[in-house]
């Protein structure tokens, strides 16, 4: 996430005006994060040391509402803890792309993890295998069971200055961003081949004169830039002209925005 995006000072400009599309909600961002990152840290309440949290590395899948599914052994300490007290939390963090872990998105889901019912085992099994194919070698062992975390509340941090609680029902109603899987490729392409275009977009749509630019995030409603200026590093969020759903849509709208920017410069 670009530092200080919400407080960036912008200069007056006469370029094209992009519609102010809303940014994705925190609920959508958490759904997107969990759809991309298949492993987190599960914290349970220790049986051996009551009141202390016990952290475990935890692969997980998601059901249709985005609720995490765990495949855990009866011998595991976290399983024993959950059978004693189902309260737990799951922390999921986005891998840092630039070495700054505090600038990366992360979320904590608080809730109760309970065994999956017999009626749901077949569908849950397929959902888990879709994400963790290598678990096929032990998924049917008798001492392994599926648990599902039912969120009570969630907390999202999107980087510096971007954070807040997310209602569990809002989370379950949200959906991952349609560009979630292809965003890394879009970022790589733009940063490798279209720096001049991003500098132009920053000038025309954000009123910021930059000497260098990097696209740090993109979603269906817009994108964020990290900009090097004579006054230091600044960030900008720029809305698309319209909502997009595919890389092809994204390319088309960016080309259109660059053309408008050139015409207005």
C-alpha positions in Angstrom: 0.0 0.0 0.0 1.3 3.5 -0.9 2.3 5.5 2.2 0.0 8.4 3.1 -2.3 7.9 0.2 -5.2 9.7 1.9 -3.2 12.8 2.8 -1.2 13.4 -0.4 -1.1 17.1 -1.3 -2.2 17.5 -4.9 -1.4 20.5 -7.1 -4.1 22.3 -9.1 -4.4 20.9 -12.6 -6.6 21.3 -15.7 -6.3 17.7 -17.1 -9.1 15.3 -17.6 -11.3 14.5 -14.5 -11.7 10.9 -13.6 -15.0 9.8 -12.0 -14.5 9.3 -8.2 -15.3 5.6 -8.0 -15.4 4.3 -4.5 -12.4 2.2 -3.4 -13.0 -1.5 -2.5 -14.3 -1.9 1.0 -12.2 -3.4 3.8 -14.5 -6.4 3.6 -13.7 -6.9 -0.1 -10.0 -6.4 0.5 -10.0 -9.1 3.2 -11.8 -11.5 0.9 -9.2 -10.7 -1.8 -6.3 -11.2 0.6 -7.6 -14.6 1.8 -8.3 -15.7 -1.8 -4.6 -15.2 -2.6 -2.7 -16.3 0.5 -3.3 -20.0 1.4 -1.5 -20.1 4.7 -1.8 -18.1 7.9 -1.1 -18.3 11.7 -3.8 -19.9 13.8 -3.8 -18.8 17.4 -5.6 -21.1 19.9 -6.0 -20.9 23.7 -3.4 -23.2 25.3 -4.6 -26.1 27.4 -1.2 -26.4 29.1 -0.9 -22.7 29.9 -4.5 -21.4 30.3 -4.9 -17.8 29.0 -1.9 -17.9 26.8 -2.3 -17.9 23.0 -0.7 -20.8 21.1 0.4 -20.0 17.5 0.5 -22.6 14.7 1.3 -22.4 11.0 -2.0 -23.2 9.3 -2.8 -23.9 5.6 -6.4 -23.2 4.9 -9.0 -23.2 2.2 -12.2 -21.1 1.9 -15.8 -22.1 1.6 -18.3 -20.2 -0.5 -18.7 -17.5 2.1 -15.0 -17.0 2.6 -14.8 -18.9 5.9 -11.5 -20.6 6.5 -11.3 -24.4 6.5 -8.6 -26.3 8.3 -7.5 -29.9 7.9 -5.9 -30.8 11.2 -4.7 -33.9 13.0 -6.0 -35.0 16.4 -2.4 -35.2 17.6 -1.7 -31.6 16.9 -1.6 -29.2 19.8 -3.9 -26.7 18.2 -6.5 -29.4 17.7 -6.4 -30.3 21.3 -6.7 -26.7 22.2 -9.7 -26.2 20.0 -11.5 -29.2 21.4 -11.1 -27.6 24.8 -12.0 -24.1 23.7 -13.1 -23.3 20.1 -12.2 -19.6 20.3 -9.3 -18.7 18.1 -7.9 -16.2 15.6 -6.3 -16.6 12.1 -3.7 -14.0 11.0 -3.1 -13.8 7.2 -0.5 -11.5 5.8 0.3 -10.5 2.2 4.0 -11.3 1.2 6.0 -8.1 1.1 7.0 -7.1 -2.4 9.6 -4.5 -1.4 10.9 -5.8 1.9 8.7 -3.6 3.9 6.5 -6.0 5.9 4.6 -3.2 7.7 3.5 -1.8 4.3 1.8 -5.0 3.2 -1.9 -5.9 3.8 -2.9 -8.2 6.6 -6.0 -9.3 8.4 -7.0 -11.1 11.6 -10.1 -13.1 11.8 -11.5 -13.8 15.3 -14.1 -16.5 15.8 -14.9 -20.1 16.7 -13.4 -23.2 15.0 -15.7 -26.2 15.1 -15.7 -29.6 13.3 -17.4 -29.6 9.9 -20.6 -31.6 9.9 -20.9 -35.0 8.2 -23.3 -33.6 5.5 -20.7 -31.0 4.4 -17.6 -33.2 4.4 -17.7 -34.1 0.7 -17.9 -30.5 -0.5 -15.4 -29.2 2.0 -13.0 -32.0 1.0 -13.1 -30.8 -2.7 -12.7 -27.2 -1.7 -9.6 -28.0 0.4 -8.1 -30.2 -2.3 -8.6 -27.5 -4.9 -6.2 -25.3 -2.9 -3.9 -27.8 -1.3 -3.5 -30.7 -3.8 -0.6 -32.3 -1.9 -2.9 -32.9 1.0 -4.4 -35.8 -1.1 -1.8 -38.0 0.5 -3.2 -37.7 4.0 -6.6 -36.1 3.7 -8.4 -39.4 4.3 -6.3 -40.5 7.3 -8.6 -41.4 10.2 -6.9 -38.9 12.6 -7.4 -35.9 10.3 -10.5 -33.8 10.5 -11.9 -30.7 9.0 -12.6 -27.6 11.1 -14.2 -24.4 10.0 -13.6 -20.9 11.5 -16.8 -19.0 11.9 -15.7 -15.3 12.1 -17.1 -13.2 14.9 -15.2 -10.1 13.9 -12.3 -9.2 11.6 -9.5 -6.5 11.6 -7.9 -5.3 8.4 -4.6 -3.4 7.9 -3.9 -2.3 4.4 -0.6 -0.6 5.1 0.3 2.7 6.7 -2.7 4.6 7.9 -5.3 2.1 6.4 -7.0 0.0 9.0 -10.3 -0.8 10.6 -12.7 -3.4 11.9 -14.8 -5.4 9.4 -18.3 -6.8 10.3 -18.4 -10.5 9.9 -21.6 -10.3 7.8 -20.2 -7.7 5.6 -17.2 -10.0 5.0 -19.3 -13.0 4.1 -21.4 -10.9 1.7 -18.3 -9.5 0.0 -16.3 -11.1 -2.9 -12.7 -11.1 -3.9 -11.7 -8.5 -6.5 -12.0 -9.9 -10.0 -8.4 -8.8 -10.8 -7.0 -10.6 -7.7 -5.2 -13.4 -9.6 -4.0 -11.2 -12.5 -3.0 -8.0 -10.6 0.7 -9.1 -10.2 1.1 -9.5 -13.9 -0.6 -6.1 -14.6 1.8 -4.4 -12.1 4.8 -6.1 -13.5 3.9 -5.1 -17.1 3.1 -1.4 -16.2 6.2 -1.0 -14.1 8.5 -2.5 -16.7 7.1 -0.9 -19.9 4.9 2.1 -19.1 6.6 4.4 -16.5 6.2 7.4 -18.8 2.4 6.7 -19.1 2.1 6.5 -15.3 4.0 9.8 -14.9 1.5 11.4 -17.4 -1.5 9.9 -15.5 -0.2 11.2 -12.2 0.1 14.7 -13.7 -3.2 14.7 -15.4 -5.5 12.8 -12.9 -3.8 13.5 -9.6 -2.0 16.8 -10.3 1.3 15.5 -9.2 4.5 16.2 -11.1 6.7 13.1 -10.8 10.1 12.0 -12.1 9.5 8.3 -11.4 6.4 6.2 -11.0 5.5 2.7 -9.9 2.1 1.1 -9.8 1.7 -0.6 -6.4 -1.8 -1.9 -6.5 -4.7 -2.3 -9.0 -8.3 -3.4 -8.5 -11.6 -3.2 -10.4 -12.1 0.5 -9.5 -8.6 2.0 -9.9 -5.0 1.9 -9.1 -2.3 3.3 -6.7 1.0 4.9 -7.7 4.1 5.5 -5.7 5.7 8.7 -7.1 9.1 10.2 -6.8 8.9 14.0 -6.9 11.1 17.0 -6.2 9.4 17.2 -2.8 9.9 13.5 -1.9 7.9 10.3 -2.3 4.2 10.7 -2.6 1.3 8.4 -3.2 -1.8 8.7 -5.3 -5.0 6.7 -5.8 -6.5 7.2 -9.3 -10.0 6.0 -10.2 -10.6 4.2 -13.5 -13.1 5.8 -15.9 -15.4 2.8 -15.3 -15.3 -0.5 -13.4 -13.2 -3.2 -14.9 -13.3 -7.0 -14.5 -10.5 -8.4 -16.7 -6.9 -7.6 -17.7 -8.2 -6.7 -21.2 -10.7 -4.3 -19.6 -7.9 -2.8 -17.6 -5.7 -2.3 -20.6 -8.5 -0.7 -22.6 -9.4 1.8 -19.9 -5.7 2.7 -19.2 -5.1 3.3 -22.9 -8.2 5.5 -23.0 -7.0 7.5 -19.9 -3.6 8.0 -21.4 -5.2 9.3 -24.6 -7.3 11.7 -22.7 -4.3 12.9 -20.7 -2.3 13.5 -23.9 -5.2 15.4 -25.4 -5.6 17.6 -22.3 -1.9 18.3 -21.8 
